[in-house]
């Protein structure tokens, strides 16, 4: 957790919540259930308007452009988006987070990293 607390130090509020998985997720590559099925505690970092880095309202293309051109101490922001979208698909199958997936799609269009499809 120390690593995450350091990475998310820029004005984010650290909040512990109970996560309720939607059900089981089958990984077809290994033929096994890979997502938890029981509720569990997790930590989320929330940014709000009082955060000095809060960008305010922006369209999907502007958000994607910012992500593609930004790198933090933990690595490229593109990697974060790809892994977040992947985790959503795994942990909440059938839940369509329209905003997240639209951002992911726009980032993929702009991302020139040839390794991006590995994430």
VMD Tcl script that draws the C-alpha trace (Angstrom):
set ca {
  {0.00 0.00 0.00}
  {2.91 2.35 0.57}
  {3.64 2.29 -3.17}
  {0.05 3.27 -3.98}
  {-0.07 5.91 -1.27}
  {3.07 7.47 -2.76}
  {1.80 7.25 -6.34}
  {-1.59 8.75 -5.53}
  {-0.28 11.49 -3.24}
  {-1.26 14.41 -5.46}
  {-4.37 15.49 -3.61}
  {-6.35 12.27 -3.76}
  {-8.52 11.16 -0.88}
  {-7.79 7.58 0.26}
  {-11.05 5.75 1.06}
  {-11.65 2.11 2.07}
  {-14.83 0.60 0.60}
  {-16.50 -2.79 0.29}
  {-16.40 -4.14 -3.27}
  {-19.22 -6.48 -4.30}
  {-18.22 -8.54 -7.36}
  {-20.94 -9.10 -9.96}
  {-20.27 -12.81 -10.25}
  {-17.72 -15.21 -11.56}
  {-15.41 -14.41 -14.47}
  {-14.02 -17.22 -16.59}
  {-10.61 -16.71 -18.16}
  {-10.91 -18.69 -21.41}
  {-7.12 -18.85 -21.80}
  {-6.72 -20.95 -18.66}
  {-10.24 -22.31 -18.28}
  {-10.59 -21.15 -14.68}
  {-12.53 -18.71 -12.57}
  {-10.20 -15.79 -11.88}
  {-12.33 -13.17 -10.18}
  {-13.44 -13.21 -6.54}
  {-17.11 -13.85 -5.89}
  {-17.42 -12.69 -2.27}
  {-17.41 -9.03 -1.17}
  {-14.03 -7.72 -0.03}
  {-12.47 -4.50 1.24}
  {-10.37 -2.36 -1.05}
  {-8.89 1.11 -1.15}
  {-9.84 3.68 -3.76}
  {-8.28 7.07 -4.36}
  {-10.80 9.79 -5.15}
  {-10.11 13.06 -6.87}
  {-12.56 15.87 -6.55}
  {-12.74 19.54 -7.45}
  {-10.57 20.48 -4.47}
  {-7.69 18.44 -5.95}
  {-5.09 20.81 -7.43}
  {-4.76 18.54 -10.47}
  {-8.51 18.24 -11.10}
  {-8.96 18.91 -14.81}
  {-12.68 19.67 -14.74}
  {-15.05 18.81 -17.55}
  {-13.35 17.61 -20.72}
  {-14.37 15.66 -23.77}
  {-13.12 12.13 -24.45}
  {-10.57 13.22 -27.07}
  {-9.01 15.82 -24.74}
  {-8.83 13.29 -21.91}
  {-7.20 10.75 -24.24}
  {-4.68 13.29 -25.50}
  {-3.68 14.15 -21.93}
  {-3.31 10.47 -21.06}
  {-1.21 9.64 -24.15}
  {1.21 12.48 -23.42}
  {1.51 11.91 -19.66}
  {3.88 9.75 -17.64}
  {4.06 9.59 -13.87}
  {6.50 8.06 -11.40}
  {4.76 4.69 -11.84}
  {4.88 4.66 -15.62}
  {2.83 5.73 -18.62}
  {-0.75 6.79 -18.06}
  {-1.74 4.73 -21.11}
  {-0.77 1.57 -19.25}
  {-2.95 2.63 -16.32}
  {-5.98 3.09 -18.60}
  {-5.46 -0.25 -20.34}
  {-5.08 -2.12 -17.06}
  {-8.06 -0.35 -15.48}
  {-10.31 -1.22 -18.42}
  {-9.06 -4.81 -18.37}
  {-9.72 -5.08 -14.62}
  {-13.25 -3.72 -15.10}
  {-13.97 -6.36 -17.72}
  {-12.64 -9.07 -15.41}
  {-14.16 -7.95 -12.11}
  {-17.47 -6.66 -13.45}
  {-18.30 -8.71 -16.55}
  {-21.38 -7.41 -18.27}
  {-21.02 -3.93 -16.75}
  {-20.45 -1.41 -19.51}
  {-18.55 1.59 -18.15}
  {-19.21 3.76 -21.19}
  {-16.89 6.58 -20.12}
  {-13.93 4.35 -19.26}
  {-14.23 2.25 -22.41}
  {-14.63 5.34 -24.61}
  {-11.47 6.81 -23.06}
  {-9.66 3.50 -23.58}
  {-10.72 3.39 -27.25}
  {-9.63 6.99 -27.85}
  {-6.29 6.37 -26.11}
  {-5.67 3.29 -28.28}
  {-6.33 5.37 -31.41}
  {-3.77 7.98 -30.33}
  {-1.20 5.66 -28.76}
  {1.74 5.00 -31.09}
  {3.41 2.49 -28.75}
  {3.64 -0.75 -30.74}
  {3.45 -2.78 -27.51}
  {0.09 -1.35 -26.43}
  {-1.87 -4.40 -27.60}
  {0.05 -6.51 -25.06}
  {-1.71 -4.71 -22.22}
}
mol new
graphics top color blue
foreach p $ca { graphics top sphere $p radius 0.5 }
foreach p [lrange $ca 0 end-1] q [lrange $ca 1 end] { graphics top cylinder $p $q radius 0.2 }
display resetview
